[in-house]
């Protein structure tokens, strides 16, 4: 655990994650109060990276549940290993001399035991096999159906899961829970009340430059500044999807592969697909608008 907010900030920075004071405070309190940290923000601003970095700092496993529409209990919590159960039944029947197809031996009930249980991320996160608390990342919760949130309420309240055939699993070391959302829909207040909430905004120019320097050290200083300045100005444009930090890093890496030392209009136009992911946005910026933004970058 972190000793203070300053300790939290410095240990995040040591891993190349430059958090603002609000995020640093929220993360510190989430750990101290043993509450989930709920992070909202635009895609590519570093929500998922918080969990990855925290796992590294705490030297503990990162267990990730990627949410999607239709996510159900068999993919999020557990399911039975039916092929292995069938093989076990067949093996026992053969050993007992049984010849009838599908005829189960009398002791087949114990195939519904933990040996035949496939643990999915949520059950894995509270399983007794962990020597210390893992980091559980529930990524992009807004993509899952609202019904799935109801199940999470019980998990976040008691950190226990009941498997009817076996019993209740209770966490010996409750996981550190990070929940992320891109806010494509609203998350129910009942779940948010169980969490510490923080909105991660796009970083300032200084923050983003520090991130690019850390993650793409091969980029020359002038190029790194141009990339950050250009992307920061793009975020003031009326685009369908604004570029995040992840796009800035990809662009900087791509430009180093092109042996670029500074931005120029031709290079920007050819590589807009690294930072803009919709053709309408590319068409809007390419050409005259690229030249205008680039002129402002170079004057700055």
N, C-alpha and C positions, 0 to 999 in steps of 0.2 A: 504494500500500500504506500501511498504518498504521504510524506510528513506534513506538507503544507501546499498552498496554492503555488507558491514560487517553486517548490520542489517538483510539483506536477508539470509546470511549464518547462522547467529546465530538462526534465527527463524526456518529455515529448520532443523538445528541440534536439536533444542528443540523438534521437531516432529520425531526425529530419522532418518532424511534423511541427509546424509553427502555428500554434493555436492562439486565438484572441483571448483576452481576459475572461470573457463570458463563458467560452467553452472550457477553459481551464478550471474555472470555478465550478461549473456544472459537473465536470468529470470528477473533480476532487470530492464534491459532496455526494455524488452517486456512489462512489466507493465507500466513503465513510458511513453513509446511511444505509448501505446495502439496498439501494433502489436501482431500478433499470434506468438507463439514460436513453431518452427518446430524442433522436436527431432528425430534424427536417431541413430541407434545403434543395436547391436545384441539383440535377445530376452533375457529377464531376467536381463537387466542391470539397470532397474529402470526408464524407460521412463514414463510408465503409473503412477508410484508412484508419480512422480512430480505433476501431476494433483490432485491426491488424497490428498497429503499433502498440496498443495496450497489451496484447498477447505477448509481444516480444519483451516489453518492459517487465511484465510480471512473470515471464518465463513459464507460461502455462499454455495448454492447447487452445487453439481457436476453433470453435465449432460453428459452422455457418449454415443457416437455413435460408436458402434463396426462395423468396415468396413469389407466387404466380397465381393467376386466376385458376380456381378449381383445386388449389392445394387442400389435401385432406389429411386425416389422421395417419393413414398408412404411409404417407410420404414424409410427414412432419414428426411423428411420434414413434410408431412401431408397426411392424407387420410380422406375420408368421412366415417362416421359411418352408412353404408348402412342398417344394420338391424334395427337400431333405426329410421332411416328415413322412412323405410317401415312401421314400427309399428306406427309412427306418422301419416303417410298418411292414414293407415287403421283406426286409431282412429278418425281422422277428418271425414273420409267418413262415419263411423258409426254414429258419432254425427250429421252429416248433413242428415242422413237418406239414404245415398247412398247405393245401393245394388250391383251394378255391380263390379265384381272383378277387382281390379287394377284401378278403376276409381278414379282419384285424384281430390280433391276439388280445387276450384279456387285459394285458398290461399296457395297452396303447394310450391310456389316458395321460401318461407322463410325457408324451410327445408335445404336450402344451406346457412346456417348462422353459426356463430361460435359455437352455441350451439351443432351442429352436427358434428363439426370438431374434428378429433383426432390429437392432436399435437404430432409429432415425435420429436426426439432430436434437430434438427436444428431450427425448429420453436419454440419449447419450450424455447430454449436458448435466443431468442430475444423477447419473449412475455412480454407484459406490466405488467404481474402479479408479476414479480420479483421486490422486493424493492431495491435490489442492484445487481451489476453485478454477474451472476453465472460464474462458471468455465465450459467451454465447452471442453470436451475431444473428439477429433476425432482420434480414436485409430486404428492403423495399416492401414493407408490410402493406403499403397502400395498393399493391398489386393483388394481394390475396382477397378473398371474399370476406364480407363483414362477419359471417358466422365463425370464421377462424379466430377473430378477435376474442370471442366469448371463451374459447378454450384457453387462450393465453391469460385471461384474467385469473383463472384458477392456478395456472402454473406460476404466475408472478406473485400470487398471494401466498402460496404454501410451498412452492417448489417441490411438488409431488405429483406423481402420475399413477393412476390405477390401471392395471392390466387385469381384467376380470378373471382370467384363468390362473393368474399367479398371485396377485395381490398388489399392494401399493409400494411404489418406489419413492423414497424420500431422499432428497439430496443431503449427504453428509457435509459437502462443501458447496453451498448454493453458488451457482455461476454468476459471474459478472455479466450482466445483460446489456447489450447495445442494440437498440431498435432504430432502424432508419426508414425514412419515408421521403419520396419525391413530391408528395402532396398532390398526386393525381386525383385523390379523393380525400375527404376528411376522415380521420381516425376517431373512433368513438371516445367521448370524454371519460368514460369509465376506465378505459385503459390508460389514457393520458394521466389521470389522477394518480395512478400507481407508479408513475415515472417522474424523473426530473427532465424537464423539456428544455431543448435549446435549438434555435434556428441557426444553421451555419450559412452565412452569406458568402458572396464572392469576396476573396481577400483584397486588401488594399494593394496598391502597386508595390509598396515596399515588401509586404508579406509575400506576394507572388514572386517577386524577384528573388527573394531568399529561397523560396521553394525551388525555383528553376536552377539556381546556383547549386543547391544541394543535390537535386535529382539528376541534373544534366551538367555535370562539371566540365564536360568536354566542350560545351558551348562557350565561345568567346564572350567576354563581358559586354561588348557593344551589341552583339547579336542577342544576348539574353535580355538586355534592356529594350531593344527594339521589339522583340517578341512580346514581352510583358506590356509595353506601352501600346502596341497595336491591338492586342487582345482586350486590354482595359477599355480602349476607345470603341472597339466592336460592341462591347456590352452596353454602350449608350445608343446603339442603333436599334431600329424597330425590326428585330429578327424573330423568327418563329422559335428558334432554339439558340440561346446565347451560349458561347463556348465556356466551358468550365476550366478548372486548373488542369484536369487530366488532358484536355485538348492543348493547352499551352505547353505541357511537357512533351506530348507527342510531336507537336510542331517544332519545338526546339531541337529534339532529337533528329527529326527528319531533315532539318536545315543543316545540321552538322554533317549528315551523310552526303549532302549536296555541296559540302565545303563552303557554305555561305559564311561571310564575315559580317555582313549587314543585310538588312532587308532592301529589296528593290521591287518595283511594281511587277515585273515579269515573274519573279520567283514567287511573290505572294499570290498572284493569280493562278499559277500552276499548282500551288499547294494549299489552296483554300479548303480542299476536302479534308485536310487534317484538323481544321478547327470549326468548320461549318458542316453540319450533317444533313442539311436539306437543300435540294437544288434551288428552290426559290430564294433561299438566303444567299447561296453562292452567286446566283444571277444578280441579286440586288447589290452585292458588294463588288463583284468583279468589274474591272475596268475603271471608270471615272471615280467611283467611290473609293476603290482601293488607292488610287493615286492621291485623292484628297486626304484620306486618313494617313497615308504614308508621309505625305508632306508635313502634316501636323506632328507626326512622330519624329521626323528628322529635325524639325524646328525646335521641338521640345528638348 
